[in-house]
Amino acid sequence: MGQNIKIRNRTIGEDQPLFVIAECGVTCNYDMEITKGLIDVVRDCGADAIKFIFWFPEEIMSDRSVTYSYETASGPRSENMFDMLSNLKFSLEEWREVKAYADSKEVILFSTVNSPSGIRYAEALGLEAYKLSSWDYNYLPLFRDIARLGKPMLLDTGPVHPLDVAKVLHVIRDTGNQQIVLIHCFHTQDHAEMNMRTIPYLKAAFNTLAGYSSPDREDAMDIVAASLGAVVLEKRLTLDRKLPGHHHFISKEPKEFEAYVKLMRNVHTSLGVHDLRPSAGDLQERKRWFRHLVANRPIPKGTKLTTEMMEAKRGEYGVSPEYMEFFVGRTTKRDLAENETLSWEDV
């Protein structure tokens, strides 16, 4: 389902290695030292990419009195959302420094873009892919403008219905852009509402690649996602859960993220192919534990064989016991000792 997508030297596709993204959209705290430290973690852990967010709250918020509540290591916190987002910014020159650093570490960097200035920044930096959030599906001009750039687009789903997705995909594909990954995500703690089968549904219903954006530091749903066909996983990363700001508390710390990347690559690799294909180890063990035909007692030459005179014993050599009936009623050409292997030439 869906065509392979190339982002720099990585390929996203059904038959490709899992594409792992570190979600650092706010956990970078828009602090240069922290941001470069996160890039180092991504490189060291063997993940593929790091994702940030370009915030321009004046372009997305009309009501500047909205508050936002989140968990921290020291308890819940609420603050004015416009003020909070206004502080989560780098200048374009600072972003150039971040991008250059990521390039020097061979880490793919891209961003969630939710406003016109975000597109301007992304293009000025030469970003190779775009992430679009769950909350922008009815802002079709944004999707159209980004699609026209001809770059890969990773689209969160979350609160949208199939018709919302269909409208957006029509807009994107109408520009000729087919480089789409639909990302299953949710905003619930109720397992009955997580609906992980959305992942194969997205692939089948919209003929796209599908991924999963993990909401927290737990891994169970990530394993489910990979098992159901997600080819992209996005996981939150922080340098320290005690850092001020939101999303740190629900993010992986570096050592945890390293273990996560290893775990998820192993899970994805273990899926294998749509076939019954025993491992090399299984085939080796088969030689030890499958059975072959032997004499169940001493059998003199010239004896007409009966079922009781034969037995199937380990391992797998000689004649398979599935051919026992062939030997019944046939006469032995030589003396056979108890437990001696029967061959086709013995009758």
C-alpha positions in Angstrom: 0.0 0.0 0.0 1.3 3.4 -0.9 4.6 4.1 -2.7 8.0 4.2 -1.1 9.0 7.7 0.0 12.6 8.9 0.0 13.8 11.4 2.6 17.5 12.0 2.0 19.2 8.6 2.3 16.3 6.9 4.0 13.4 5.1 2.4 10.0 4.7 4.0 8.0 1.8 2.8 6.4 -1.6 3.5 9.6 -3.5 2.7 12.0 -1.0 4.3 13.5 -0.6 7.8 11.2 1.1 10.4 11.5 4.9 10.2 11.9 6.3 13.8 11.3 10.0 14.6 12.2 11.7 17.8 9.3 14.1 18.7 11.0 17.1 20.2 8.5 19.8 19.2 8.5 21.4 22.6 11.0 19.4 24.6 13.8 21.2 23.0 12.6 24.2 25.1 13.9 26.3 22.1 17.3 26.3 23.9 20.3 25.8 21.6 22.2 23.6 24.0 19.2 21.4 24.8 18.3 21.2 21.1 21.8 20.1 20.0 21.9 17.6 22.9 18.6 16.0 21.6 20.2 15.8 18.1 23.1 14.0 19.6 20.8 11.5 21.3 19.0 10.8 18.0 22.3 10.1 16.3 23.6 7.9 19.1 20.4 5.9 19.4 20.3 5.2 15.7 16.9 6.9 15.1 16.3 8.4 11.7 15.0 11.9 12.3 14.2 14.6 14.8 11.0 16.7 14.5 10.4 20.2 15.9 7.5 22.6 15.5 7.6 26.1 14.1 5.4 28.2 16.4 3.8 31.4 15.2 1.0 31.8 17.7 -0.1 35.1 16.2 -1.0 33.3 13.0 -3.0 30.5 14.5 -4.7 31.9 17.6 -7.5 34.4 17.7 -8.4 34.0 21.4 -5.3 34.8 23.4 -6.9 34.0 26.7 -6.9 30.2 26.2 -5.0 28.3 28.9 -3.2 25.1 28.5 -2.7 22.5 31.3 -0.1 19.7 31.4 1.8 17.4 33.8 5.3 18.1 35.0 7.6 16.1 37.4 6.4 18.4 40.2 2.7 18.2 39.4 0.1 19.7 37.1 0.6 23.2 35.6 -1.5 25.6 33.7 -0.5 28.7 31.7 -1.7 31.1 29.1 -1.2 29.2 25.8 -0.4 32.3 23.6 2.3 33.4 26.0 3.7 29.9 26.3 3.9 29.4 22.5 5.4 32.9 22.1 8.3 31.8 24.2 8.8 28.6 22.1 10.7 30.1 19.3 14.0 30.3 17.5 14.9 33.0 15.0 15.5 31.9 11.5 19.2 32.3 12.0 19.1 30.1 15.1 17.2 27.5 13.1 19.9 27.6 10.5 22.4 26.8 13.2 20.2 23.9 14.4 19.8 22.6 10.9 23.5 22.8 10.2 24.2 20.9 13.4 21.7 18.1 12.5 23.2 17.8 9.1 26.7 17.5 10.6 25.4 14.6 12.7 23.6 13.0 9.7 20.2 13.4 11.4 17.2 14.3 9.3 15.5 17.4 10.6 12.0 18.4 9.8 9.1 20.3 11.5 5.4 20.5 12.1 4.2 23.5 10.1 0.8 25.0 10.9 1.1 28.5 9.4 2.4 30.5 6.4 5.5 31.7 8.2 6.2 28.0 9.1 6.3 27.2 5.4 8.6 30.2 4.8 11.0 29.0 7.5 11.0 25.4 6.3 11.8 26.4 2.7 14.5 28.8 3.8 16.1 25.9 5.8 15.7 23.4 2.9 13.7 20.9 5.1 13.1 17.7 3.2 9.7 16.8 4.7 6.7 18.3 6.4 4.6 17.2 9.3 1.0 18.5 9.5 -1.0 18.3 12.7 -4.4 16.9 13.6 -5.8 20.3 14.2 -5.4 21.8 10.7 -7.5 19.5 8.5 -10.1 22.1 7.7 -7.4 24.6 6.7 -7.1 23.2 3.2 -5.0 26.1 1.7 -2.2 25.1 4.1 -2.2 21.5 2.8 -2.4 22.7 -0.8 0.5 25.1 -0.4 2.8 22.5 1.2 1.7 19.8 -1.3 2.8 22.0 -4.2 6.3 21.9 -2.9 6.5 18.2 -3.8 8.0 17.0 -0.6 7.0 14.1 1.7 4.0 14.9 4.0 3.3 13.1 7.2 -0.3 13.8 8.3 -1.5 13.2 11.9 -5.1 12.0 12.1 -6.4 12.1 15.7 -9.8 13.8 15.8 -10.6 13.5 12.1 -13.2 11.4 10.2 -12.7 9.5 7.0 -14.3 12.3 5.0 -11.8 14.8 6.5 -8.9 12.7 5.4 -10.4 12.1 1.9 -10.8 15.9 1.4 -7.2 16.6 2.4 -5.8 13.7 0.3 -7.8 15.0 -2.7 -6.2 18.4 -2.3 -2.7 17.0 -2.0 -3.0 14.5 -4.8 -4.5 17.1 -7.1 -1.1 18.9 -7.0 0.5 15.6 -8.2 2.1 15.0 -4.8 1.8 11.3 -3.8 4.4 11.3 -1.0 2.0 10.8 1.9 2.1 9.0 5.2 -1.0 9.0 7.4 -0.1 8.9 11.1 -2.5 7.4 13.5 -2.7 9.3 16.8 -5.2 9.8 19.6 -5.9 11.9 22.6 -7.4 9.5 25.1 -6.4 7.3 28.0 -9.1 4.8 27.4 -7.7 1.7 25.6 -11.1 1.0 24.1 -10.9 4.3 22.2 -7.4 3.9 20.9 -8.5 1.8 17.9 -5.1 0.6 16.7 -6.7 -1.1 13.8 -7.0 2.3 12.3 -3.4 1.7 11.0 -4.3 -1.1 8.5 -7.6 0.7 7.7 -5.7 3.9 6.7 -3.5 1.8 4.4 -6.4 0.0 2.7 -8.9 2.9 2.6 -6.6 5.6 1.3 -3.8 3.6 -0.4 -1.1 5.3 1.6 1.7 4.3 4.0 0.7 4.5 7.6 2.5 5.3 10.8 1.9 6.0 14.5 2.6 8.9 16.8 3.0 7.8 20.4 1.4 10.1 23.0 3.6 9.2 25.9 6.6 7.1 27.1 4.8 3.8 27.2 5.7 1.2 24.6 2.8 -1.2 24.4 0.8 0.6 21.7 4.0 1.2 19.7 4.5 -2.5 19.5 0.9 -3.0 18.4 1.4 -0.3 15.8 4.4 -1.9 14.3 2.7 -5.3 14.3 -0.3 -3.8 12.4 1.9 -2.3 9.7 3.1 1.1 10.8 6.2 2.0 8.9 6.8 5.2 10.8 6.9 5.7 14.5 7.2 9.0 16.3 8.2 9.0 20.0 8.6 11.8 22.4 12.2 12.5 23.6 13.5 14.8 26.3 17.0 15.2 27.9 15.4 15.2 31.4 11.8 14.8 32.5 12.4 17.4 35.3 13.0 20.2 32.8 10.5 23.0 32.8 7.8 23.1 30.2 5.2 20.7 28.8 5.7 17.2 27.3 8.9 16.5 29.2 7.0 14.4 31.8 5.5 12.2 29.1 8.7 11.8 27.1 11.6 9.2 27.0 14.9 10.2 28.5 18.0 9.3 26.4 18.8 5.9 27.8 15.1 5.0 27.5 15.0 6.2 24.0 18.0 4.2 23.1 16.3 1.1 24.4 13.1 2.0 22.6 14.8 2.4 19.2 16.4 -1.1 19.6 13.1 -2.6 20.8 11.0 -1.3 18.0 13.6 -2.1 15.3 13.6 -5.7 16.6 9.8 -5.8 16.7 9.6 -4.5 13.1 12.3 -6.9 11.9 10.6 -9.9 13.6 7.4 -9.4 11.5 9.1 -11.0 8.5 7.0 -11.9 5.5 3.4 -13.1 4.8 4.4 -16.7 4.7 5.1 -19.8 6.8 8.9 -19.7 6.8 10.8 -21.6 9.6 14.0 -20.0 10.8 17.5 -21.5 10.3 17.4 -22.5 14.0 14.1 -24.3 13.6 15.4 -26.3 10.6 18.4 -27.3 12.5 16.3 -28.4 15.5 14.0 -30.3 13.0 17.0 -32.5 12.1 17.3 -33.5 15.8 13.6 -33.9 16.7 11.7 -35.0 13.7 11.4 -38.8 13.3 12.5 -41.6 11.0 11.6 -45.3 10.7 13.4 -47.9 12.7 13.0 -51.6 13.6 11.1 -51.9 16.8 12.6 -55.3 17.6 15.3 -57.6 16.1 13.9 -58.6 12.6 15.5 -61.5 10.8 16.0 -61.5 7.0 13.0 -62.8 5.1 10.4 -61.4 7.6 7.2 -60.0 6.3 6.9 -56.6 8.1 3.9 -55.6 10.2 3.1 -52.2 11.7 4.1 -53.5 15.2 7.7 -54.3 13.9 8.4 -50.7 13.1 8.5 -47.4 15.1 9.1 -43.7 14.4 12.0 -42.3 16.5 14.1 -39.1 16.5 15.8 -37.5 14.5 15.1 -36.7 10.9 17.1 -39.0 8.7 16.4 -42.2 6.9 12.8 -42.8 5.8 10.0 -40.6 7.1 7.4 -42.5 9.1 4.7 -41.1 6.8 5.8 -43.9 4.5 5.3 -46.7 7.0 2.4 -48.2 5.1 4.8 -48.8 2.1 6.8 -51.2 4.3 3.8 -53.1 5.7 3.6 -56.6 4.1 7.0 -56.3 2.4 9.8 -58.8 3.1 13.2 -57.8 4.6 16.3 -58.4 2.6 18.7 -58.5 5.6 18.7 -58.8 9.4 17.8 -55.7 11.3 18.7 -54.9 14.9 16.4 -53.2 17.3 16.4 -49.4 16.6 18.2 -49.8 13.3 17.2 -47.4 10.6 15.1 -48.8 7.8 16.0 -47.8 4.2 14.2 -48.3 0.9 16.7 -51.0 0.0 15.9 -53.1 3.1 12.7 -54.6 1.6 
